[in-house]
Amino acid sequence: MAFDPNNLPMKVREAWQQGPSGWKLVVQRCLDVGINDPNRLADFIFYLNHPERDGKKIEAGDQKSIEEWKYFRAAVKDYIGMRSLPEGPHTPTTPAVNWVGSDAEWEEIRRAWGDEILAWAKVAPHGKEAKEFTPPDWLRSDYETVFFWKSADPASDCIASRRKRLQGLAMLRGDVQYWEQRWSASGIGAIVLRTAAETAIKDYRKLIVTEKLCPESAKLRLQAISKDVIYQMFLGMFQLLSPQALKGGTAAQGVVAEIVNQILSRALKKS
């Protein structure tokens, strides 16, 4: 039988309207009405993150969905465990976490991403925060924009990457000239890659900046929704992309180039 959120108790349905970013409220409302089985709650959060499935169950061979469901179950268990701990003294002016990084960590961020992103990264977040930045000068030959996300509690706020408090995603340029010159694409291939880049920037902007999903969760969502193989390959490529990955002579460079070649091959076949 397919899952239908309309069958949930009213309090849970109201929380459901907040979408994936409100998953903790959904769990809280479920606990309020006596629904406390982590497996069942993981089902709810999985479907909350994948409305496009229309409640369709996870098939035994769908390994990607199974692994994602396991992430949700672990997050639910952590959340339930934290709720069971006794509350400490109420001191709202005291920071909930230590956001202090080492000098080496801050310097690494500055060298990779620049002073503007470093200044933003050093400020402790209120809940989860995200912002879009213009890439620093030395990245603009390859990148059009950069998304950064931070959370004091990634175990709860980023189910797909639960230990990373600060996450960044640099997006490749979305113009034909870049794909023609940088990756030797031409004709329909360059147009397909440009379109994929433009679409990816728009989609990631909505999920990361507007909905406050962490980059890895945003990627999983987009890959699950998209039915276009070329776009899925393009999204997957961002797992490998970083300022270091695009430098010549690295192992990652060869992998990225191979993915681009596969995308171009599929694009030419479709044309």
Order of alpha helices (4+ residues) and beta strands (2+ residues): alpha-alpha-alpha-alpha-alpha-alpha-beta-beta-alpha-beta-alpha-alpha-alpha-alpha-alpha
